[in-house]
Every structure is written in structure tokens, then in C-alpha cells.
């Protein structure tokens, strides 16, 4: 199987490329700065030499027959080994010339002569075949506003070019060396950085084999790898919880569906063992029909929850008078309470308007009231209360029934979950009503809470946001 280029190789290449580009840019900038600095240094030395020459000429005066040696003897600062001097007349002809210039004919350029007439100094460069270029500075000498002479000072750029060539050679050697070191360092650092990822991969393979109880060791550092490990452990924990819920759901669903089938099969077999009267057969059929109704109710509720999980249940969002809905349901619940000898009452009910689906909210309240009546003792009381505070509607269903153990309160909204006490008290429940209630509440951006004590009753509180004005 081809997995492509590994992350370690890609990180190393990116790291090496970035470092190489940074080094090349640094080398180019440094070379340019160095070249400019050397040129400015040469120009500055030419300016100093030109100042000395101008002072000498202004003090001595220049004639066409004055040798440079006599002038240099009187002004030693002109006898500089790395500088050449030429003095031109206003016509551009050489009047005085240092000995180290005579091997080349360096005339005064037209640009320098025109600038001299305007009183400006001019920097220029000249190159001779097979030799290093020469840097020239032409400075005018003026008296009474008239151009008298032009002093031209020159020097070779051989030393500057030699320095720049050495620097370029160093860069050409250092760049591949730096690139190799960068690639090796990137390979090493990428290996160290990805070592925890490799450990995560191996652990994930063990977990994928089916052991969801395993967890990865969280490193001490809180870097990206540490956060990834924590996130991975949280994901595995949620997966483990999901699988546990699926297993419990499968077991509970099997139990809930097997029980009515077992009852129907037993009663049918018993009725077929010997001839029975019509009344006996009628009783068996009525019992079977009751169990069929129970299974149909379970299947319908399972289908509803499955569609809800897939997002296929359509919900309306309209203003609903929750107080009027409570009073309407209370009238229906009175009849149901009479069948179980439970008194149905309505406590304080404030006018409340919420935004939602009236049919689903009715189903929510009916399920809670039905549960409260089913698990109440004969002669008990179930009360409905409705209030609002801080922009929230609070609907409470309070009963005086068998109560819920503390350890079971966190699971009562799981599908098919019923405590042993609940199964013993009421055999007709499906264990899906509270799951549907929770889904309806959450679909309305609310929450449902439970407070209960064994033998003292329970209070289910639904909290919903009020409709916006």
C-alpha cells in the first residue's frame, strides 16, 4: 500500500527549504550591504584625497610646467600610493599628472567637465581590459566664479572586488553545507516531534482491535501533542460510553420485546393443550391483543426516536400558551388519575408563552404526567406547576410515588432503562417515555431535571426559553 511521502520527510524538506531560502536572502542582503559599504568607503577616501589636492593647488597655484614631483614634495599628502591624481585645465587638457596614471590614458569625461562648469563634483568608474575597475572623483577649482582647474582623483577597486569575491566564495561553500545541516536537523527534530504521534498510532491500533478500555498516556507538556492525546482519550471514552449504551439498549430492547412474546406464547400453548370454552379462548385473545398493543407501542416509540436521531422529525416553531396547555392536559389527566386512585391537581400556574411545537409539548407533558400517575401509590397526589423567571419557563410535575434511587437518576432518560422497583410497580411501561421527553425538551433548546427520594416521590422540572417578544 502506498502511503505517499511521510510527514517526517515533508517537515524536513519544508524546514530545509525555508532555512535555505532564509540563508540565501540573508547572503544577498549582506553582499549588497557590504558592496555598498566598500564603495562608500572608497568614495570617502577619494573625497579626503581630493580635499588635500585642492588645498595644495589653491596655496601653490598651478602652471603648465609644474611637475607633480615638485608639488608632491611640497605637499606630501598627495604622494599616496593607492591614489592617482590628474589636474585638468578648463579646456579638459591634462596639466599635472601623478606617475601612476601615465600608463593609462584617463581623459576627463564630458559629463565631469560639464558638472565642473556647474560647480559640482562627479563620481565615475572606469575599467580597463584585464584589470580591476578604477573609481574616479572629479572636483572643480573655481576663482571669482570662473573654473580654473579640475582635480581628478582615482583609485583601484581591486581590494574591494577581492573582498566581495571572497565573501561570495564563502557563501557558495556555506550555502550547501547549511542546507545539508538544515535537512539533517529537520529530520532529527521532526523525528523527535513525531515520536509521540507514533506512540498514539500504536495505541490507536490496539484500541481499534476492540479494547476501548485502554487510554493513552498523557505527556507532561501541554503542547499540541498533549492536547491531541487528551482529545483522543475523550473521544475513546465517548465511544466506549456509546458502545456500552448500545449494548445496554440491545439487551433492554430484547428483554422488553421478548417479555410480551413469552407471555403470548405461554398463554397460547396453555390454551391449546386441551379444549377450552369460548370464554377461555376470549381471555387468551384479549391478553394477546394487550401484549400486541404493548409491542406496537414500543415499535412506534423506537421508530420515533430513530427518526429523531436522523433529524427527520419536523418541528414547528410557533407561540404556544403553555399555561392553557397545562390546564387542558390536567382535565384529561384527571380521568387517568381516577383509574389509578391518584388525585390530579394543578398548583400555581402563571401565564407563559414559549416558542415550539404544540403537539410535541403536549406529548411531553402527557408523558410526564402519565409516568407520575403510574408510579404513584393509591391515594397519592400528582401536581402540575408552571412559573417563569429570568426569561425561562419552569414546568414542574410532582408526585408522591415510589421515587428513584440516586444511582439510577442519571440513567432514567436512557432508552429502555427501568429500575427494578419500577418494573415491579408497573409492568406495562416501555422505558422509552422519558427518552422521548428529553428529546422533545432538547429540541426546544431546554433541559429537564429530576429530584427524587426513594419512597417520597419525584419532581421532574422542564426548563424552556420564553418566546421572544
C-alpha positions in Angstrom: 0.0 0.0 0.0 1.4 3.4 -1.0 1.1 5.9 1.9 2.8 8.7 0.0 5.6 10.9 1.4 5.7 10.7 5.2 5.1 13.7 7.4 8.7 13.5 8.7 10.1 13.8 5.1 7.8 16.7 4.3 8.6 18.5 7.5 12.3 18.0 6.9 12.0 19.3 3.3 9.9 22.3 4.4 12.3 23.1 7.2 15.4 22.8 5.0 13.9 24.8 2.2 12.8 27.6 4.5 16.2 27.8 6.1 18.0 27.6 2.7 15.8 30.5 1.4 16.4 32.5 4.5 20.1 31.9 4.2 20.2 32.9 0.5 18.2 36.1 1.2 20.5 36.9 4.1 23.6 36.3 1.9 22.2 38.6 -0.9 21.3 41.3 1.5 24.7 41.1 3.3 26.5 41.1 -0.1 24.7 44.2 -1.2 25.3 46.0 2.1 28.9 45.0 2.1 29.4 46.1 -1.6 27.7 49.5 -0.8 29.8 49.9 2.3 33.0 49.3 0.5 32.1 51.6 -2.3 31.1 54.4 0.2 34.4 53.8 2.0 36.4 54.2 -1.3 34.3 57.3 -2.2 35.1 58.8 1.2 38.8 58.2 0.8 38.7 59.8 -2.6 36.9 62.9 -1.1 39.7 63.2 1.5 42.4 62.9 -1.1 40.6 65.5 -3.4 40.4 67.9 -0.5 44.1 67.7 0.1 44.8 68.2 -3.7 42.5 71.2 -3.8 44.2 72.8 -0.8 47.7 72.2 -2.4 46.7 73.8 -5.7 44.9 76.8 -4.0 48.1 77.6 -2.0 50.6 77.0 -4.7 48.9 77.8 -7.9 49.2 75.6 -11.0 51.2 76.2 -14.2 51.5 74.1 -17.2 55.2 73.3 -16.5 54.9 72.4 -12.8 55.9 68.8 -12.3 53.9 66.6 -10.0 57.1 65.6 -8.0 57.7 69.2 -7.1 54.1 69.6 -5.9 54.2 66.3 -4.0 57.5 67.3 -2.4 55.9 70.4 -1.0 52.6 68.6 -0.2 53.4 65.0 1.0 49.7 64.2 1.4 49.5 64.0 -2.4 52.0 61.1 -2.6 49.5 58.4 -1.8 50.4 55.0 -3.2 46.9 53.8 -3.9 45.6 57.1 -5.3 46.3 58.8 -8.7 45.9 62.5 -9.4 45.3 64.4 -12.5 44.8 68.2 -12.9 42.9 69.4 -16.0 42.5 72.8 -17.5 39.1 74.3 -18.2 39.6 73.0 -21.7 39.9 69.4 -20.4 43.6 69.1 -21.1 46.0 67.5 -18.5 48.3 69.9 -16.8 49.7 67.8 -14.0 49.6 64.0 -13.7 50.8 61.7 -11.0 53.3 59.0 -12.2 50.9 56.0 -11.5 48.5 57.4 -14.1 50.8 57.6 -17.1 50.4 54.0 -18.1 46.7 54.7 -18.9 45.0 57.5 -20.7 42.2 58.6 -18.4 40.7 61.7 -20.1 38.2 63.9 -18.4 34.8 62.9 -19.4 32.3 65.3 -20.9 29.9 64.6 -18.0 32.6 65.5 -15.4 33.6 68.6 -17.4 30.1 69.9 -17.7 29.5 69.2 -14.0 32.7 71.1 -13.1 31.5 74.2 -15.0 28.4 74.0 -12.9 30.5 73.7 -9.7 29.6 70.1 -9.0 31.9 67.1 -8.2 31.4 63.9 -10.1 32.0 60.3 -9.2 32.7 57.9 -12.1 34.1 54.4 -12.7 36.4 53.3 -15.5 37.5 49.8 -16.5 40.5 48.6 -18.5 40.7 45.2 -20.1 42.2 42.6 -17.8 42.3 45.0 -14.8 40.1 45.9 -11.9 37.9 49.0 -12.4 39.0 52.4 -11.2 36.9 54.8 -9.2 37.3 58.5 -10.1 36.3 61.7 -8.4 36.4 65.0 -10.4 36.3 68.2 -8.3 36.3 71.7 -9.8 38.5 74.6 -8.6 36.9 78.0 -9.1 38.2 81.5 -8.6 35.9 84.5 -8.9 33.2 82.4 -10.2 35.3 81.0 -13.1 36.5 77.5 -13.5 40.3 77.4 -13.1 41.2 73.7 -12.8 39.6 70.3 -12.4 41.2 67.9 -10.0 40.6 64.2 -10.7 41.5 61.6 -8.0 41.3 57.9 -8.8 41.9 54.6 -7.0 41.7 51.0 -7.9 38.7 48.9 -6.7 40.8 45.7 -6.7 40.8 45.4 -2.9 37.0 45.9 -2.7 36.4 43.4 -5.5 38.7 40.9 -3.9 36.8 41.2 -0.6 33.5 40.7 -2.3 34.8 37.7 -4.3 36.0 36.1 -1.0 32.6 36.7 0.6 30.8 35.2 -2.4 33.0 32.2 -2.3 32.2 31.7 1.4 28.5 31.9 0.6 28.8 29.4 -2.2 30.5 26.9 0.1 28.4 27.7 3.2 25.0 27.5 1.5 25.0 23.8 0.6 26.7 23.0 3.9 23.9 24.9 5.7 21.3 23.2 3.6 22.6 19.7 4.5 22.8 20.7 8.2 19.3 22.1 8.0 17.9 18.9 6.4 19.7 16.7 8.9 18.4 18.9 11.8 14.9 19.0 10.4 14.9 15.2 10.0 16.1 14.9 13.7 13.7 17.5 15.1 10.7 16.0 13.0 11.5 12.6 14.4 11.5 13.9 18.0 8.3 15.9 17.4 6.5 12.9 15.8 7.6 10.3 18.3 4.5 10.9 20.4 2.4 10.7 17.3 3.9 7.3 16.6 3.0 6.2 20.1 -0.5 7.5 19.5 -0.7 5.4 16.3 0.4 2.2 18.0 -2.0 2.8 20.9 -4.8 3.6 18.5 -4.2 0.3 16.7 -4.5 -1.6 20.0 -7.7 0.2 20.7 -9.0 -0.4 17.2 -8.6 -4.1 17.9 -11.6 -3.9 20.3 -10.2 -2.9 23.7 -11.9 0.5 24.3 -10.9 0.5 28.0 -7.3 1.5 27.1 -6.2 5.1 27.3 -3.2 6.9 26.0 -0.5 8.2 28.4 -0.9 12.0 28.6 2.5 13.7 28.3 3.6 16.2 30.9 3.8 19.1 28.5 0.6 20.8 27.5 1.6 21.3 23.9 -0.3 20.3 20.7 0.6 16.6 21.2 -0.6 16.7 24.8 -3.9 18.3 23.8 -4.3 15.8 21.0 -3.8 13.0 23.5 -6.4 14.4 25.8 -8.8 14.8 23.0 -8.2 11.3 21.7 -8.8 9.9 25.2 -12.0 11.9 25.5 -13.1 10.5 22.1 -12.4 6.9 23.1 -14.2 7.5 26.4 -17.3 8.7 24.5 -17.0 5.8 22.1 -16.8 3.4 25.0 -19.9 5.0 26.6 -21.7 4.9 23.2 -20.9 1.2 22.8 -22.0 0.5 26.4 -25.2 2.3 25.7 -25.7 0.3 22.5 -25.1 -3.0 24.4 -27.5 -2.0 27.2 -30.0 -0.8 24.6 -29.8 -4.1 22.7 -30.2 -6.1 25.9 -33.1 -3.9 27.2 -34.9 -3.9 23.9 -34.6 -7.7 23.6 -35.9 -8.0 27.1 -38.8 -5.6 26.5 -39.8 -7.3 23.3 -39.2 -10.9 24.5 -41.4 -10.5 27.6 -44.8 -10.0 25.7 -43.8 -12.7 23.2 -43.1 -15.1 26.0 -46.4 -14.2 27.6 -48.3 -14.7 24.3 -46.6 -18.0 23.6 -47.2 -19.4 27.1 -50.9 -18.5 27.1 -51.4 -19.8 23.6 -49.6 -23.1 24.4 -51.7 -23.4 27.6 -54.9 -22.8 25.7 -54.0 -25.4 23.0 -53.2 -28.2 25.4 -56.9 -29.2 25.7 -60.2 -28.0 24.5 -61.4 -24.8 26.2 -64.6 -22.9 26.5 -65.2 -19.9 24.3 -64.8 -17.6 27.3 -61.3 -19.0 28.0 -60.3 -18.5 24.4 -61.6 -15.0 24.5 -59.5 -14.2 27.6 -56.4 -15.6 25.9 -57.1 -13.5 22.8 -57.6 -10.4 24.9 -54.3 -10.9 26.7 -52.6 -11.5 23.4 -54.1 -8.3 22.0 -52.9 -6.4 25.0 -49.3 -7.7 24.5 -49.5 -6.9 20.8 -50.6 -3.3 21.7 -47.6 -3.0 24.0 -45.2 -4.3 21.3 -46.8 -1.9 18.8 -46.3 1.0 21.2 -42.7 0.0 21.7 -42.1 -0.2 18.0 -43.8 3.1 17.3 -41.7 4.8 20.0 -38.5 3.2 18.7 -39.3 4.4 15.2 -40.0 7.9 16.5 -36.6 8.0 18.4 -34.8 6.6 15.3 -36.3 9.3 13.1 -35.5 11.9 15.7 -31.8 10.7 15.7 -31.7 11.1 12.0 -33.3 14.6 12.1 -36.4 13.5 10.2 -38.9 14.7 12.8 -40.3 18.0 11.7 -40.8 20.6 14.5 -42.9 23.7 14.3 -41.9 26.9 15.9 -44.9 28.9 16.9 -46.0 30.7 20.1 -47.7 28.3 22.5 -49.7 29.3 25.6 -48.1 26.8 28.0 -50.5 27.7 30.8 -53.5 26.9 28.7 -51.9 23.6 27.6 -51.3 22.6 31.2 -54.9 23.3 32.2 -56.1 21.3 29.2 -53.9 18.3 30.0 -54.9 18.5 33.6 -58.6 17.9 32.6 -57.5 14.8 30.6 -55.2 13.6 33.4 -58.0 13.6 36.0 -59.6 10.6 34.3 -56.3 8.8 34.1 -55.7 9.5 37.8 -59.1 8.2 38.8 -58.3 4.8 37.2 -55.2 4.6 39.5 -56.9 6.2 42.5 -54.5 9.2 42.2 -55.6 12.8 42.7 -54.6 15.1 39.9 -54.1 18.7 40.9 -52.8 22.0 39.4 -50.8 24.3 41.6 -49.6 27.8 40.8 -49.8 28.4 37.0 -48.5 31.7 35.6 -49.3 32.9 32.0 -46.4 31.6 30.0 -45.7 31.7 26.2 -43.0 29.6 24.7 -42.0 29.1 21.1 -42.3 25.5 19.9 -44.4 22.7 18.6 -47.7 22.4 20.5 -48.2 18.7 19.7 -44.8 17.8 20.9 -45.1 19.9 24.0 -48.5 18.2 24.7 -46.8 14.8 24.3 -44.0 15.9 26.7 -46.4 16.9 29.5 -48.7 13.9 29.0 -45.7 11.5 29.2 -44.5 13.2 32.4 -48.0 13.1 34.0 -48.6 9.5 32.9 -45.3 8.5 34.5 -46.1 10.3 37.7 -49.6 8.6 37.9 -48.3 5.2 37.1 -45.6 5.2 39.7 -47.7 6.8 42.5 -49.3 4.9 45.3 -53.1 4.6 45.5 -54.4 7.7 47.3 -51.4 9.7 46.2 -51.3 13.1 44.5 -49.8 14.5 41.3 -49.4 18.2 40.9 -48.6 20.4 38.0 -46.9 23.8 38.5 -45.9 26.5 35.9 -43.9 29.6 36.6 -41.4 31.9 34.8 -38.2 33.6 36.0 -35.2 35.2 34.3 -36.7 34.7 30.8 -37.3 30.9 31.4 -40.5 28.9 31.8 -40.3 26.3 34.5 -42.9 23.4 34.4 -42.8 21.0 37.4 -44.6 17.6 37.7 -44.6 16.5 41.3 -45.7 13.1 42.5 -45.7 11.2 45.8 -44.7 7.9 44.3 -42.1 5.2 44.8 -39.2 7.6 44.0 -35.9 6.9 42.1 -32.7 5.7 43.7 -29.8 8.3 43.5 -27.6 5.9 41.5 -30.4 5.5 38.9 -31.3 9.1 38.4 -28.5 9.7 35.8 -29.8 6.8 33.7 -33.6 7.1 33.8 -33.5 9.0 30.4 -31.7 6.1 28.7 -33.8 4.1 26.4 -35.5 1.0 27.9 -33.9 1.7 31.3 -36.2 1.0 34.2 -35.3 0.3 37.8 -36.3 -3.0 39.4 -38.8 -1.1 41.7 -40.4 0.5 38.6 -40.8 -2.9 36.9 -42.3 -4.4 40.0 -44.7 -1.5 40.5 -45.8 -1.1 36.9 -45.4 -3.9 34.4 -46.9 -2.0 31.4 -44.1 0.6 30.9 -41.8 0.6 27.9 -38.8 2.5 29.3 -39.0 4.9 26.3 -41.2 7.7 27.6 -38.5 9.7 29.4 -36.2 9.3 26.4 -38.8 10.9 24.2 -39.4 13.6 26.8 -35.7 14.5 26.9 -35.5 14.7 23.1 -38.6 17.0 22.9 -37.1 19.3 25.6 -33.7 19.5 23.9 -35.4 20.1 20.5 -36.9 23.2 22.2 -33.4 24.3 23.5 -34.4 23.5 27.0 -33.4 21.0 29.7 -35.2 18.5 32.0 -34.1 17.9 35.6 -35.2 15.3 38.2 -35.2 15.5 42.0 -36.3 12.3 43.8 -36.0 10.4 47.0 -36.9 6.7 47.4 -40.4 6.3 48.9 -41.1 10.0 48.9 -41.8 10.8 45.3 -40.2 12.7 42.4 -40.2 16.1 40.8 -39.5 16.4 37.1 -38.8 20.1 36.1 -38.8 21.2 32.4 -37.0 24.5 31.7 -37.8 26.2 28.4 -36.9 29.6 27.0 -39.7 32.0 26.7 -40.9 33.2 23.3 -39.1 36.3 22.2 -41.2 39.5 22.0 
